[in-house]
Amino acid sequence: MSATWRKHAACQGIDPEVFYPVSDEEAEAAKAVCEQCPVMESCLEHALANREREGIWGGTTERERRRIHRQRRKSA
């Protein structure tokens, strides 16, 4: 998967710490950025494909990404 989508990401220039909250409850600031992002879906697919375990990717927390993996396995 090409990472050219990163050039268009809304998170460019934002402190990366925002995207690595201590808890899921503290993820709202990062998710708000993601909601406005034109490449949110590409970011999420990248995180799922690479099994990103930390941080907010494509507007999802690690827990939410695990849920997506489970749902996709059940659907396959």
Number of C-alpha atoms within 10 A of each C-alpha: 8 7 9 10 15 14 10 12 19 16 17 10 7 11 9 13 10 18 23 17 18 12 9 15 9 13 19 15 12 24 19 11 18 24 13 13 17 13 18 22 15 19 22 19 15 18 20 18 11 9 13 16 14 14 22 26 25 24 23 21 24 18 11 13 22 16 12 14 14 11 11 10 9 8 7 5
